[in-house]
Amino acid sequence: MYNKIIKSILIAALAIGVSASSVGSADAASIVMWGKTELKLGQIGKVTILANKPLVKLNSDGSLTTVRTLKPGEEFRVYSYKSNHGGLYGVGGGSFVKKDNKAKYETPSKSKLALLKDISENPEPTPQPAQPNVEEGLEVISGAPSSFKNCTALKEYYPDGVMKGHPAYASKHDRDKDGWACEPSWR
């Protein structure tokens, strides 16, 4: 009897593990990895940092300002290239990596670009989150504040109170600690 229970538990654990790994692989199939970096639409290459070097911003007067120091092994997507200052790789957010022997620039292979194009043109449908049931106390009213001074203020927007998990829920409004804040006495 004991052996049957152990076998059943192991089989259930194995089934859960297989189903969880198949979910993860479905998500992984919708991205294209290139080294340590995900390849994105609009990306023209990547730069790998070989030695400490500055990440810079290009000022309106054409001068460079250091943002921070990059460390060896870091990889960045490159979205643009400017010929100023001997070459600047645009890595997004107005930041650049200066072209020199401390940074290795690479372009993606044709096969990776084709895979990215295929995925972007034929995306897997994403499941829409379920809308919370109003009766569950989770409805969020557009324009309502997410915190209230007291139950009187909360009830102006949510006359039946709110459940734990609602943005306006606060334990200070849940006196009986049942997971429902500012509920009417009949609840």
PyMOL commands that set and color helices and strands:
alter all, ss='L'
color gray80, all
select helices_A, chain A and resi 2-28+84-86+110-121+134-136+151-157+171-173
alter helices_A, ss='H'
color red, helices_A
select strands_A, chain A and resi 32-34+37-39+45-49+53-58+64-70+75-78+80-82+88-92+95-98+103-106+162-163+180-181
alter strands_A, ss='S'
color yellow, strands_A
deselect
rebuild
show_as cartoon
